Amino acid sequence: MSTCVFIQIRCKPGTTYKVAEEIALREIHSELYSTSGEYDLLLKLYIPEAEDVGHFINENLLVISGIERSLTTMTFKAF
């Protein structure tokens, strides 16, 4: 079973569209939204079962140029 995480991304000024495009090209996301407030993008991502969550995010997402900061929220099956 894959792990669902939500990642809020703050981009360097003027790079939000480029970051979003790079995420889309990598085809690793389930959903991607532009947001207002402290963060610029909200990403829903399913981590493959055999992957370490931290390594997957660092190696596939946070290497994208223009990302200034991120906040990851892990999800757990409640019921």
QUIDAZI-V285723 format. One record per run of one state. SS is the DSSP state (A for helix, B for strand, O for the rest). FROM is the first residue (numbers start at 0). TO is the last residue. If there is no record, write none. Layout:
ss->SS from->FROM to->TO
ss->SS from->FROM to->TO
This chain:
ss->O from->0 to->1
ss->B from->2 to->10
ss->O from->11 to->14
ss->A from->15 to->25
ss->O from->26 to->29
ss->B from->30 to->33
ss->O from->34 to->39
ss->B from->40 to->46
ss->O from->47 to->51
ss->A from->52 to->59
ss->O from->60 to->65
ss->B from->66 to->73
ss->O from->74 to->78
